Amino acid sequence: MDCRSEYRIAAKKGFLFAGILALLLFLLYSCGPMTMTRYKTLSIFFDGVPNPEEEALLAQNAKAGHGGPRQAAATYRMHGPYAARLCSACHQPGTNILVLPVEQLCFKCHVLRLDKKYVHGPVAAGGCKICHDPHGSSFPYLLVSDARSFCLKCHREKDIAKNEAHKGVTEECTECHDAHTSDEAYLLK
C-alpha cells in the first residue's frame, strides 16, 4: 500500500469517527431541559418539538387569566406518551417516521366505535390530527384550538345560524353533537 492509499483510509476513518461523535453529541444534547438553542436544533430534524418560549407564554397567560382565545386554556396538557418521553410509541426510534400510518396510529391506544350510522368526516378519514394535537395542548381533549370557535374552523357560522334548532343556543356544540360518531343525524347525542 502506498502513502496516498493509507492517507485516504485514515481520512475516511476520521470522517466516520467525526460523524459518529457528532451523532452521539447530538443525542446527548437532545436529552435535558428545553432551551431555544436545543429547540432550534431539534426542530431541524423533528416536527412537533415544543417551543419553550411559546410554552412559557401560554403558562404566563393562563396564570394571569388573559391571552385572547387561549384565555379559557388553564394549563398546557401533554399527551401521555409524549409527557413520558415514550416517543417510540408513535415514532420509529431515533426518527420522526410514524410506526403506523397516521390514520391507524391513534387507534393503537384509543378505542373509538366506528360502527355507528354516522361518522364525522375527519374521523372517517383518519384525521385525528385535524382536531387534536398528538403532543399536547392548552385546550381540553388536546384540541388544536378553543372549543367555542373550534367547530367554526370547518363549519360555517352563517350556515349553522340558518338552522332553527340553533336559535338562541349558547352552549358548546358538543353539548348536543358528538364530535366522533352517532346513530343520530347531524351527529346528535
C-alpha positions in Angstrom: 0.0 0.0 0.0 1.4 3.4 -0.9 1.2 6.6 1.3 -1.8 8.0 -0.6 -3.9 4.9 0.0 -3.1 4.9 3.7 -3.9 8.6 3.9 -7.3 8.1 2.2 -8.2 5.2 4.5 -7.2 7.3 7.6 -9.2 10.3 6.3 -12.3 8.1 5.8 -11.9 6.7 9.3 -11.5 10.2 10.6 -14.7 11.4 8.9 -16.6 8.3 10.1 -15.3 8.9 13.7 -16.3 12.6 13.5 -19.8 11.7 12.2 -20.4 9.2 15.0 -19.1 11.7 17.6 -21.4 14.4 16.2 -24.3 12.0 16.4 -23.5 11.0 19.9 -23.2 14.6 21.0 -26.5 15.4 19.3 -28.2 12.5 21.1 -26.7 13.5 24.5 -27.6 17.2 23.8 -31.2 16.3 23.0 -31.9 14.9 26.5 -32.4 17.7 29.1 -34.2 20.9 29.6 -35.6 22.6 26.5 -33.7 25.7 25.6 -34.1 27.9 22.5 -30.9 26.6 21.0 -31.9 23.0 21.7 -35.4 23.7 20.3 -33.9 25.2 17.0 -31.6 22.2 16.6 -34.2 19.6 17.2 -36.8 21.4 15.0 -34.5 20.9 12.1 -34.8 17.1 12.4 -38.2 16.6 14.1 -41.8 18.0 13.8 -43.7 18.8 16.9 -40.9 19.9 19.2 -42.5 22.2 21.8 -41.2 25.8 21.6 -40.1 26.8 25.1 -40.9 30.5 24.5 -44.5 29.6 23.4 -45.0 27.2 26.3 -43.7 29.9 28.8 -46.1 32.5 27.3 -49.0 30.1 27.4 -48.3 29.3 31.1 -47.9 33.0 31.9 -51.1 34.0 30.1 -53.0 31.2 31.8 -51.7 32.2 35.2 -52.5 35.9 34.5 -56.0 35.0 33.2 -55.7 36.6 29.8 -54.4 35.7 26.4 -57.2 36.2 23.8 -58.7 33.0 22.6 -56.4 31.0 24.9 -57.9 32.6 27.9 -60.1 29.5 28.6 -56.9 27.4 28.5 -56.0 26.8 32.1 -52.8 24.7 31.6 -50.8 23.0 28.9 -51.5 19.3 29.0 -49.2 16.8 27.3 -50.3 13.6 25.6 -49.4 10.7 27.9 -46.7 9.1 25.7 -45.2 12.4 24.9 -45.1 13.5 28.5 -43.5 10.2 29.5 -41.0 10.6 26.6 -42.2 7.4 25.0 -41.6 8.7 21.5 -41.3 5.1 20.2 -45.0 4.5 21.0 -45.7 6.6 17.9 -42.3 7.1 16.1 -39.7 4.7 14.9 -36.8 5.0 17.4 -34.5 8.0 16.5 -36.7 9.2 13.7 -39.8 11.2 13.0 -41.3 8.4 11.0 -44.5 7.0 12.4 -44.8 3.3 13.4 -48.2 3.1 11.7 -50.0 5.2 9.1 -51.4 8.2 10.8 -55.0 7.1 10.2 -54.3 3.9 12.2 -51.9 5.2 14.8 -54.3 6.7 17.4 -56.4 3.6 17.4 -53.4 1.7 18.7 -54.3 3.1 22.2 -57.6 4.9 21.8 -60.8 2.9 21.3 -63.5 4.6 19.2 -66.5 2.8 17.9 -66.8 3.3 14.2 -69.8 1.1 13.8 -72.3 3.9 14.3 -74.5 5.1 11.5 -72.8 8.5 11.1 -69.1 9.2 11.4 -67.7 12.7 11.5 -65.6 13.4 8.3 -62.2 13.8 9.9 -62.7 10.6 11.9 -63.8 8.7 8.8 -60.6 9.9 7.1 -58.4 9.0 10.0 -57.6 12.7 10.5 -57.4 12.8 14.3 -54.7 15.4 13.9 -57.1 17.8 12.3 -58.8 18.3 15.7 -56.2 17.0 18.2 -52.6 17.8 18.8 -50.7 14.5 19.3 -48.1 16.1 21.6 -50.1 18.4 23.8 -52.4 21.4 24.0 -53.8 24.1 26.3 -57.3 23.1 25.3 -59.4 20.2 26.7 -59.1 16.8 24.9 -55.8 18.1 23.3 -57.9 20.1 20.8 -55.9 22.4 18.5 -57.9 25.4 19.4 -60.5 26.7 21.9 -63.9 24.9 22.0 -66.1 28.0 21.5 -64.7 28.6 17.9 -63.3 25.2 17.2 -66.2 23.8 15.1 -66.3 27.0 13.1 -63.0 26.2 11.6 -64.7 23.8 9.2 -68.5 24.6 9.7 -69.6 28.0 8.5 -71.4 30.0 11.2 -73.9 31.5 8.7 -75.0 28.0 7.7 -75.3 26.9 11.3 -77.4 30.0 12.1 -79.9 29.2 9.4 -80.9 26.1 11.3 -83.9 26.9 13.5 -82.6 24.4 16.2 -79.6 26.7 16.8 -81.6 29.9 17.5 -80.6 31.3 20.9 -78.2 28.4 21.7 -75.2 29.4 23.8 -73.8 26.0 24.7 -70.8 24.4 23.1 -71.5 22.3 20.0 -70.6 19.1 21.8 -73.4 19.6 24.3 -75.7 18.3 21.6 -73.4 16.8 19.0 -70.9 14.0 19.3 -67.6 15.0 17.7 -66.8 11.5 16.5 -69.8 9.2 15.8 -73.5 8.8 16.3 -76.5 6.8 15.3 -78.5 10.1 15.0 -78.4 12.5 12.1 -76.1 15.5 12.4 -74.1 13.5 15.0 -76.7 14.4 17.6 -76.2 12.7 21.0 
